[in-house]
Amino acid sequence: MFSALKAAIGTLLYGIGWCVQAVIDLLVWFVHGLIWFVQWLPERLLGRTSESLPVGKDAAEGFKYLQDGAQTFFDWLSDSLQTIIDVILAALLRPPGTNWLSGRRFDPWYWSEQTHQLLVIALFVLLAFVLQRSWKIAALVLVGFLFIIDQGYYAATAQTLTLVLTACVVCMGVGVPIGIAAAHRPRLYQAIAPILDLMQTLPTFVYLIPVIGLFGLGMVPGLIATVVFVMPAPIRMAHLGITGTPPALIEAAQAFGGTKRQTLWKVELPSAYPQIMAGLTQTIMLSLSMVVIAGLVGANGLGVPVVRALNTVNTALGFESGLIIVVVAIMLDRMLRVTRK
């Protein structure tokens, strides 16, 4: 135990030291680049040089710097995310038992994997009824899952749901607090708005390249690419909800002596709840739109048969898997839809 604690402290100190060194190197690179730019710009404008801005070269060197110095951190992050993915996927596919994460060899007769699938479906149907108080939506979820099982896509659907749920946890857990902070600090939102625009407009395949280099192939790079693409949605919706709180409610809370924390929890968040839930719905829909892209980097799920159908020009397989994605999207949207009352 002492040796493990010593190793953890050593790793933490190394990480802090590397971050400090990285900041220093970034400042040195910025100063050197600024001097080079001042010398290069007049020459370029006068046509005395054909050298262009080394955007691609600097980006490649930056990712190489991250790989050389922070690969240990990325390996730890990859292992942690993979563990979360394995746990969620195992919960959707099989009952707890020996070798639960990797797949059980023997199942009790009263709780097989087929029985577990029906139990998971029943829980989703119950959750839909609890959230929406509508037997029609619960029946829609039931019919959707029965259709998925009939087509033989339950395992692929479970893998896709794992990717979507993990992305939602990360995006909502990080994006909503950032959106709330940005709503209270306009300058912060002005600073991050261009970054959010870049995350959503940059072609997905561009940042897939460094993600593969840092995390390899599998579910984790698909998850990272999904998070990068989806993160702006909960940030923007949380910001919209908080800034859209009626000023009269805030003034009333302050008049009764409410602190900033009390105003946030008892006035702003309840008022912004529909927008935050709309951000969750957008997060789910955008995550589902990334399943095919995730399939290209080795992530299992419904994107794999779509990619296989594309490679083999298999119309039947492509239509089946695409329709399953649509069914999953409709079920999740109806389950989590919130209307302002």
Secondary structure, DSSP 8 states (H G I E B T S, - for coil): -HHHHHHHHHHHHHHHHHHHHHHHHHHHHHHHHHHHHHHHHHHHHTTS------HHHHHHHHHHHHHHHHHHHHHHHHHHHHHHHHHHHHHHHS-S-TTTTT--S---TTS-HHHHHHHHHHHHHHHHHHHH--HHHHHHHHHHHHHHHHHT-HHHHHHHHHHHHHHHHHHHHHHHHHHHHHHH-HHHHHHHHHHHHHHHHS-HHHHHHHHHHHH-SSHHHHHHHHHHHHTHHHHHHHHHHHHTS-HHHHHHHHHTT--HHHHIIIIIHHHHHHHHHHHHHHHHHHHHHTHHHHHHTT--STHHHHHHHHHHT-HHHHHHHHHHHHHHHHHHHHHH-----
